[in-house]
Amino acid sequence: MEHGKSGIILDNLPGTSEFEEEFVIKTLSLITDSDHLLSLQKYAHERAKKLFSWDSIAEDWINFLKL
């Protein structure tokens, strides 16, 4: 995952009040900024197709087995 491109990474530890506050703020920002949300979705989808396609996985295995 790439912060700001395919998702959002939160800085604080889960279970803390700081995490909860940051989670709410980031979630509300995505709800109110649909362009940013759509941009994250599009980039994440394209990245997943590229990294996890059958061709990509086969190439990774071929390279791994050559070692």
Long-range contacts (C-beta under 8 A, 24 or more apart in sequence): 1-44, 2-43, 2-47, 5-40, 5-43, 5-44, 5-47, 6-40, 6-43, 6-44, 6-47, 7-40, 7-44, 8-40
